[in-house]
Amino acid sequence: MNETSVVIVRSIIAFGTLLIFTRFLGKQTVSQITFFDYILGISIGSMAANLSADIATDAWPYWVGLFTWTVLVLCLQKVTMKWRQASIYFDGEPVIVIMDGEIMDEVMKKLRYRISDLQEQLREKGIFDLKEVDYAIVEKDGQISVLKKADYLPVTPRDLQLKSTYKGIGTELIYDGVLVRNNLQQLQKSEEWLMKELKNRGYTKISDIFLAIIDSNGMLFIDAYHDKMKKPVDITDFKGLK
């Protein structure tokens, strides 16, 4: 077997192994990954890459290493889920850096967290004035959570004693030209009802629809494949924007 074929076979093995192992490790968004998780992910990915391309070495040691690291990460997840102290030790814990509107200088020094870092993350939250902040907490993943002072909080319908309607979550009925029958059945709607709604809007086939979503109030949103806009429009073409 030539080198190209060996690399292809080993790449398929590495890809399949990594896919299976990561499924066992569960799901975490990038914003939830701690620095330690990031390092573990790089290490596991590096071993998978070596398993794929390092044809001068047997694949078995890399596979064993990949399996061992995955098991260790899985064990660490189990331990940190059961014991809070272990979770604090490995993942850290949220830390208050602004309390009652005052910056906790000593805490920030301990975290090696600069005032410029704090200001940058506050700006990302839409806060450009420190006096608006009541509490600021640095989470385990390094992101910041902010509680504004009462005077700077946005007004809600409850504050104005106004009744608000329940919005809920929209349900997909058609996705990429395919009917989602399970969702249709859960809503106790028939395919005939959906086709009638489509025909009322000038569509004849489900395959013509890119996306159809019904909200909690029964309103149907439809987006077809063939949009009316034939080509991209330069925003500067609109009057008043030049």
Protein Blocks (a to p, Z undefined) as FASTA:
>chain_A
ZZklmmmmmmmmmmmmmmmmmmmnopadfklpcfklmmmmmmmmmmmmmmmmmmmbcfkl
mmmmmmmmmmmmmmmmmmmmmmmklmmmmnopaddfbgghiacfklmmmnopafklmmmm
mmmnopabfklpmbdcddfkopacddddfklpccdfklnopacddfbjaddfbgghiacf
klmmmnopafklmmmmmmmnopabfklpmbdcddfkopacdddfbdfblbdcdfklpghi
ZZ
